[in-house]
Amino acid sequence: LAKYPEIKTLMGPDPHLKWIVSGMVCMQLLACYLVKDLSWKWIFFWAYAFGGCINHSLTLAIHDISHNVAFGNKQAKWNRWFAVFANLPIGIPYSASFKKYHIDHHRYLGGDSLDVDIPTDFEGWFFCTPLRKLLWLFLQPLFYSLRPLYVNPKAITRMEILNALVQFSTDLIIYYLWGLKPVLYLIAGTILCLGFHPISGHFIAEHYMFLKGYETYSYYGPLNWLTFNVGYHMEHHDFPSIPGCRLPMVKKIAAEYYDNLPHHQSWIRVLWDFVFDDTLGPYSRVKRLCKLAKES
């Protein structure tokens, strides 16, 4: 920032995010109507190939919204409720809990018992062979949702209760209107595409230590178009208040800080290497002791 103060102008809300997310939510509601009479095999096909991609993208929109980039820091409640709206096609309440824990991921990156993104000792010990690591990738949604309850349990917040009430009410309305298949289309898409799927390569690419001494990596490939530039992960951790749409500008402005850092070329290659490289696994994370910061 001292060398490139113009980066400060990139901070602040993304005026297009709310419209893009609203369009994605409407697209999934339309899809619910279109799949209601399909056979089960096509339900799961479209959940994996189409709906799950949108749902995964929406989880990354929620990630951006958790940093208040939809309406700005002065409209925190608008951001929280818009995240609940973005959550609707995901089928499972997620946004409020994610917000609660994600701030710790940034504040205590790699912190033992604080950053719940770090796999547990059991995960590292058990999922150590190619077949087991493949199974671990399929089960990622389960571990990401249950790990916080074991590693760093926190009291349930009012926003989490409201998130669940809105989400389950929406699920019931969809079930009442169009039956069970659309509901399972949404939930199956979320589970499948947060598990073993090309887009899910970002979970591994971001903080698994592929090279010793480097614990955070960026990815500059085309899948950023579908994921709100989550691949620009070094840039995001440096400037979490800059929305994803402007992160490429950070790299362009301060190129000498990023161009020579190791980065990934393909999330599919990331998944392949993670499964078949014996030196990689759930243990391939930096874990450190962090002093708990006092809440202001």
Secondary structure, 3 states (H helix, E strand, C coil): CCCCHHHHHHCCCCCCHHHHHHHHHHHHHHHHHHHCCCCHHHHHHHHHHHHHHHHHHHHHHHHHHHCCCCCCHHHHHHHHHHHHHHHHHHCCCCHHHHHHHHHHHHHCCCECCCCCCCCCHHHHHHCCCHHHHHHHHHCHHHHHHHHHHHHCCCCCCHHHHHHHHHHHHHHHHHHHHHCHHHHHHHHHHHHHHCCCCHHHHHHHHHHCCCECCECCCEECCHHHHHCCCCCCHHHHHHCCCCCHHHHHHHHHHCHHHHCCCCEECCHHHHHHHHHHCCCCCCCCCCCECCCCCCCC
